[in-house]
Amino acid sequence: MAVPARYILHQGPTIGAIARAAWVSAKSASGRPNRPPTQIPGPEISATISPRPKDLVRDYVRHVGGDPNAYRGQVPAHLFPQWIFPLQSRGLEDIQYPIQRVLNGGCRLEINAPLPLGESFDATVRLEDIDDNGRRAVIHQRAVTATSRYPEAIVAYVYGIVPLGGGDKDKSKRKDDRPRVPNEVKELARWDLGPKAGFEFAKLTGDFNPIHWIPPAARAAGFRNVILHGFSTMARAIEGLNRTLFAGDVSQLVAIDVKFTRPLLLPARVGLYIEGDRVFVGDAPGGPAYLVGTYSVRS
């Protein structure tokens, strides 16, 4: 089912943040060397988030393979990028890196309490660290969403990777070393992802980075075609666990820690696999993995 275009009207803050990030990056592209901010950890960037629209939440859950009835009165924790992204972007305006090239490297999501539907949230983002080895910079931010009852209802540790271009002699070797799905895994689900999956996710979250929905832009960035958002892959993995492993109980998952190990080109047919507490999204057992991680459940 296609995602209604009207949801774009709810994405003003995120779309504005993407446009501002592009403007700031272009303005700072003046030959100055890459440098981190003078203060790490950085200052906290905060905002009050208005209640999420009920119909958007329902259609978002459906889009990523979940059951809206399982979230009666709740907002899924994995929707957090929809309100956190503008704060993340503001928190990076002080650094001299080509932020327009940042790729989602991974995320740890801790779910400490449910997010009530129809309630405002308080959100805070802080730059925690930057690891720059000359080839790439890994930007680590901590994002907290608070409710009226829980000051840390959900906590996300987000890692962005900025390619810097230096020291690439062993690039082919590093590609060969990227993770694969183990041979002995249990398949939980398979997904057919169409060429517009990135555009549909963007309408629900506001992340209209053109590499996810405009093929020429994706090719200009070095990809063969558009790629799926990392957070879309993570959300689908979470809902796959909810539907199969947890019998529809969305309160079971307490944390998931994932890395996005290679671009997921669209269209695609991929599977969700587990081995103990490890989770994978990939083509097949023994094949390339696009997401690898671990998860934990409430005792």
C-alpha distance (Angstrom), angle and dihedral (degrees) to the residues before:
residue distance angle dihedral
M1 . . .
A2 3.80 . .
V3 3.80 117.2 .
P4 3.83 111.3 -115.8
A5 3.80 113.5 -106.6
R6 3.81 90.1 -136.1
Y7 3.80 89.8 80.6
I8 3.79 88.6 72.5
L9 3.82 86.0 74.3
H10 3.83 88.4 66.4
Q11 3.81 93.6 53.9
G12 3.79 100.5 71.8
P13 3.84 96.9 119.5
T14 3.80 93.8 49.3
I15 3.80 95.5 43.1
G16 3.79 89.1 47.7
A17 3.81 90.5 50.1
I18 3.81 91.3 52.5
A19 3.80 91.2 49.9
R20 3.80 92.2 47.0
A21 3.82 91.6 47.7
A22 3.81 89.6 53.8
W23 3.81 90.7 48.4
V24 3.82 93.3 47.8
S25 3.82 91.1 47.3
A26 3.80 92.3 49.7
K27 3.79 91.3 46.8
S28 3.81 92.6 50.9
A29 3.82 94.9 45.6
S30 3.78 92.4 99.7
G31 3.79 101.5 121.9
R32 3.78 94.6 -86.6
P33 3.83 113.1 144.9
N34 3.79 121.0 -103.8
R35 3.77 109.3 -93.0
P36 3.78 137.4 167.6
P37 3.81 121.7 -125.0
T38 3.79 118.0 -84.6
Q39 3.82 91.9 -116.6
I40 3.81 122.5 59.0
P41 2.97 120.0 -159.9
G42 3.76 86.9 40.2
P43 3.79 128.4 -143.6
E44 3.79 120.1 -73.2
I45 3.80 115.5 -100.8
S46 3.80 110.6 -154.7
A47 3.78 139.7 -178.1
T48 3.78 140.7 164.8
I49 3.80 110.5 -117.1
S50 3.79 117.9 -147.0
P51 3.81 119.0 -130.3
R52 3.80 113.2 -72.3
P53 3.83 114.7 -112.6
K54 3.80 110.4 -100.6
D55 3.79 95.3 -137.0
L56 3.81 92.5 49.1
V57 3.82 91.1 51.5
R58 3.81 90.8 48.6
D59 3.80 94.1 50.2
Y60 3.80 92.4 42.7
V61 3.81 91.0 55.7
R62 3.79 90.4 48.8
H63 3.80 91.9 47.7
V64 3.81 93.6 55.8
G65 3.81 92.4 46.3
G66 3.80 101.0 -97.9
D67 3.79 133.4 129.8
P68 3.83 112.4 -109.4
N69 3.81 89.7 -155.4
A70 3.80 89.0 64.1
Y71 3.82 88.8 61.9
R72 3.79 99.6 52.0
G73 3.80 105.5 161.5
Q74 3.81 92.7 -1.2
V75 3.79 140.6 100.2
P76 3.83 112.5 -140.1
A77 3.78 111.2 -111.8
H78 3.81 91.7 -133.5
L79 3.82 90.3 66.4
F80 3.83 87.6 72.9
P81 3.86 95.0 108.0
Q82 3.82 88.3 67.6
W83 3.81 91.5 70.1
I84 3.82 100.9 21.1
F85 3.83 99.4 55.1
P86 3.83 96.2 76.4
L87 3.82 90.1 52.6
Q88 3.80 91.5 47.3
S89 3.78 90.1 52.7
R90 3.81 92.8 49.9
G91 3.78 89.8 50.0
L92 3.80 91.6 57.8
E93 3.81 99.8 49.1
D94 3.80 91.8 95.9
I95 3.81 96.5 59.2
Q96 3.80 126.2 88.0
Y97 3.79 102.1 -133.9
P98 3.82 130.1 113.4
I99 3.80 91.6 -98.7
Q100 3.81 91.9 174.2
R101 3.84 86.0 71.7
V102 3.81 96.5 52.1
L103 3.81 116.4 132.3
N104 3.79 126.2 -160.1
G105 3.78 106.0 -105.9
G106 3.78 100.4 177.9
C107 3.78 148.4 -57.5
R108 3.77 142.0 -135.0
L109 3.81 111.3 -150.0
E110 3.81 119.6 -167.2
I111 3.80 116.3 -167.4
N112 3.80 109.0 -159.9
A113 3.81 99.6 159.3
P114 3.82 138.7 0.1
L115 3.79 121.1 -89.9
P116 3.82 108.5 -125.9
L117 3.79 116.0 -130.3
G118 3.81 111.9 -125.2
E119 3.81 94.2 27.7
S120 3.79 129.8 108.5
F121 3.81 118.8 -118.2
D122 3.78 133.5 -150.1
A123 3.80 111.4 -135.3
T124 3.79 128.6 -167.3
V125 3.81 130.4 -176.8
R126 3.80 127.6 -171.3
L127 3.79 131.5 -178.8
E128 3.80 104.8 -123.3
D129 3.79 105.0 179.3
I130 3.81 147.2 -23.6
D131 3.81 121.2 -142.5
D132 3.82 109.2 -162.9
N133 3.81 118.2 178.8
G134 3.81 96.3 167.7
R135 3.82 94.6 -101.7
R136 3.78 96.7 63.2
A137 3.78 140.7 -5.6
V138 3.81 119.3 -133.9
I139 3.80 110.4 -152.7
H140 3.81 115.2 -157.8
Q141 3.81 119.5 -161.5
R142 3.81 130.5 175.5
A143 3.80 117.1 -145.3
V144 3.81 123.5 -169.6
T145 3.80 127.3 -169.8
A146 3.80 114.9 -163.3
T147 3.78 129.8 -166.9
S148 3.79 128.6 -161.5
R149 3.82 89.4 -92.0
Y150 3.79 104.3 32.1
P151 3.83 122.7 46.9
E152 3.81 91.5 -162.6
A153 3.79 103.3 29.9
I154 3.79 90.6 152.1
V155 3.79 128.9 7.9
A156 3.80 122.5 -167.3
Y157 3.78 127.4 -170.1
V158 3.80 106.6 -159.9
Y159 3.80 125.7 -166.9
G160 3.80 121.5 -160.4
I161 3.80 122.1 -170.6
V162 3.80 120.4 -148.3
P163 3.85 113.3 -167.0
L164 3.80 109.9 -138.6
G165 3.80 99.2 -175.6
G166 3.78 101.9 -129.7
G167 3.81 129.1 121.7
D168 3.80 99.3 14.9
K169 3.82 99.9 152.6
D170 3.80 94.4 116.8
K171 3.82 96.2 43.0
S172 3.82 95.5 121.9
K173 3.79 91.7 47.8
R174 3.80 91.6 50.5
K175 3.81 90.4 51.2
D176 3.81 90.3 53.4
D177 3.80 89.3 52.2
R178 3.80 95.0 56.5
P179 3.84 114.9 120.2
R180 3.77 123.4 -87.4
V181 3.79 131.7 -163.0
P182 3.83 108.5 -92.1
N183 3.79 116.8 -113.0
E184 3.81 94.4 -123.7
V185 3.79 104.2 58.9
K186 3.79 137.4 124.7
E187 3.79 116.3 -117.2
L188 3.81 113.2 -136.7
A189 3.80 101.5 174.1
R190 3.79 146.4 -12.6
W191 3.78 125.6 -141.9
D192 3.78 133.1 -158.5
L193 3.80 105.6 -149.0
G194 3.78 114.5 -165.7
P195 3.81 126.7 -148.1
K196 3.82 90.8 -98.7
A197 3.82 96.8 51.4
G198 3.81 90.2 105.5
F199 3.80 93.0 50.9
E200 3.81 91.6 48.3
F201 3.82 91.1 51.1
A202 3.81 89.9 47.5
K203 3.81 91.6 55.6
L204 3.81 88.8 55.4
T205 3.81 98.3 43.7
G206 3.79 106.9 23.4
D207 3.82 94.9 -121.8
F208 3.80 97.4 135.7
N209 3.79 95.9 164.2
P210 3.83 98.9 157.3
I211 3.83 94.0 -131.0
H212 3.81 86.7 74.1
W213 3.80 99.2 53.7
I214 3.84 113.4 9.0
P215 3.83 111.2 72.7
P216 3.85 96.9 -158.3
A217 3.81 90.2 51.5
A218 3.80 91.1 48.8
R219 3.81 91.2 50.0
A220 3.80 91.1 47.7
A221 3.81 87.3 55.2
G222 3.81 91.0 53.9
F223 3.81 102.0 -95.3
R224 3.80 125.3 121.5
N225 3.80 91.0 -132.3
V226 3.80 140.3 -17.1
I227 3.80 115.6 -47.6
L228 3.79 130.0 -143.0
H229 3.81 118.3 -108.8
G230 3.79 112.0 -100.0
F231 3.80 89.7 -131.5
S232 3.80 89.8 54.6
T233 3.80 89.6 54.8
M234 3.81 90.5 48.1
A235 3.81 93.2 48.1
R236 3.81 90.9 50.3
A237 3.80 90.1 49.7
I238 3.81 91.1 51.4
E239 3.80 92.8 49.0
G240 3.79 90.3 46.6
L241 3.80 88.8 56.0
N242 3.81 90.8 45.9
R243 3.79 94.4 51.4
T244 3.80 99.0 42.9
L245 3.78 112.9 20.1
F246 3.82 97.8 32.6
A247 3.83 97.6 36.7
G248 3.81 91.6 -123.6
D249 3.82 96.5 -50.0
V250 3.82 103.8 135.8
S251 3.82 92.0 -173.4
Q252 3.81 94.3 68.6
L253 3.80 98.8 79.2
V254 3.79 112.7 83.1
A255 3.81 100.5 169.9
I256 3.78 142.2 -1.5
D257 3.80 125.1 -169.4
V258 3.81 116.1 -167.4
K259 3.79 142.1 170.6
F260 3.79 123.5 -155.3
T261 3.78 100.5 -136.4
R262 3.80 103.1 -179.0
P263 3.82 137.8 0.9
L264 3.81 115.2 -82.7
L265 3.80 102.8 -137.3
L266 3.79 118.1 -150.7
P267 2.96 134.9 -93.7
A268 3.80 97.1 40.2
R269 3.78 145.5 151.3
V270 3.79 111.0 -145.0
G271 3.77 139.3 162.7
L272 3.81 137.6 -133.4
Y273 3.80 113.9 -132.0
I274 3.80 137.7 178.9
E275 3.78 135.1 -162.9
G276 3.81 110.4 -176.1
D277 3.79 105.5 -52.3
R278 3.82 92.6 -18.3
V279 3.79 121.5 102.9
F280 3.80 130.5 -162.3
V281 3.78 138.8 -177.1
G282 3.78 112.3 -159.3
D283 3.78 149.0 126.6
A284 3.82 96.6 -89.0
P285 3.82 141.0 -40.8
G286 3.79 106.1 -56.0
G287 3.81 91.1 16.8
P288 3.79 132.8 107.2
A289 3.82 117.2 -58.2
Y290 3.80 120.8 -141.2
L291 3.81 95.0 -177.3
V292 3.80 128.9 25.1
G293 3.76 126.0 177.0
T294 3.76 151.7 118.4
Y295 3.79 133.0 -102.8
S296 3.80 136.8 -162.2
V297 3.79 132.6 -157.9
R298 3.78 136.0 -150.0
S299 3.78 114.7 -88.8
